[in-house]
Amino acid sequence: MSYRVIDVAGDIGLRAEGKTIEECFVNAGLGLYSLITDISLIELEEKKEISLSEETLEELLVSFLNELIFHFDAYGFIGKSIKVKIKENSLKAEVYGEFFNPEKHERRLLVKAATYHNIVLKKDNNLWIAEIIFDI
């Protein structure tokens, strides 16, 4: 996993990296989940499929992360393993995890949304880098 929290006043940010754009998206998703709970305690019991299309890769990243937040907020589903395929500006993802159980899972931050504020998504040499700020 290649992600870390970045300091943002009033909100929280993540920097995710990957050798491919897909790996960068996976690490951004896992980083998001780690803001919500300790993902080492998540079991791989359920699978959610996500399909999205957007105009740009930045929009695709924000939509993907907001879809993960939606599945957590609406259904209590939290992932531990993510597979992503990106073709042009379309994404297909499989997210493996379970339903959040407050007796089993630690509650960390209440993440409301991924934002476009100061978003970074770029390829630097052979590494994809994403920086994204979340409303909390």
N, C-alpha and C positions, 0 to 999 in steps of 0.2 A: 504494500500500500504506500502510495506516495502522495500524501496530503498533509497540510498543517494549517493550524488556525493562524490568521493574520489579525493584527490589532486594528480595530476600527471603532471610533468613538460612537457609542450608543447602539451599535449593532454588532454583528460578528461576521468575519470574513474567512474564506478558505482559499488556499492556494493548492491546486492539484496539478500533478504532472504525469506524463505518460510518454512512452516511446511512440505511441500511435494516438490518433485523435480518440479512438475508442477507449484506450486505456486511460486517457485523461478524463473522459466522461465517467468511466467506472470509478476512478479515484475520487472525483468530485462527488459522486453519489454516495460512496462509502464514507467520505468525509462528512457529508451532510448527516448521514445516519449516526456517525460517532458524536455529533453535536447533540443528538436527541437521547442517546443511551449508550451503554457499553455494548458494542456489537459482538464482542466475544461471547456474550451470553445468548445470542440469537441462534435458534435451531433452524435448519433448512427443511421446514415442513410444508411450505406452500410456495407456489410460483405465481407471479403476476407478470402479464405481458403488456408491454407499452409500445405503441406505434405513434410516431409524431412526424410532422413535416413543417418546416419553417422556411423563411426567406434566406436567413443567414445562419451560420454555425453558432454565433453568439445567441441568437434567438432560440436555436435548438437546445443549447445548453440550459438556458433559463427555463424553457418549457419542460425539459426533462426533469430538472430538479424540482420544479413546482409540481409536476405530476407525482414524483415520489412523496412530496409533502402532502399532496391531496390524498394519496392512498393511506398515509399515516393518519391524517386528520379525520378522514371520512370513515375508514374501516379499521384503523389501528394496526395496519400492516407495516412491518419494518423489515428491511432486508439486511442480509449479511453477505450475499454473493450476487454480483451483477454481471450479465453478459450483454454487450452492446455491439450492434452492427450499424454503421453509418454509410449511407450511399448518397452522394450529392448532399442535399439538405434534408434527408429523411433518416429517421432513427427507428430501429426495432431493438427492444431490450427485453430481457428476461431477468426478473428480480426474484431471488430465492430468499425466503426468510420465514417469519411467523407473525402471529398477531401479538401485539404488545400486551404484556401481563404485568401490572404494577407490583404484584407480589413477587415476581421473578426478575423484572427488568428495572434498573435504576432510571429515574426520570432526570434528565439533565436540562437542556434548554427547550423552550417552546419556540420552535422555528416557524414563523408565519409565512415567509415567502422568499424566494430568490429574486434579486433585483438586477436591474441593468446599470445601477449606479457604479461607475468606475470599473465596469466589467473588462476583463482582459481575456482574450483567447487567441493565442498566437503560437507559431512554431518558431522556436529559437534553436538554431543548429538542428540537432536530431531529437529535440524534446518539445512536446506540446505542453504549454503552460496555460492554466486557467486560474483566474482570480475572480472571485465572486463574493458579493456581500449579501447577507441574509437579514431580513427584518426579524427581530425577535421581540 
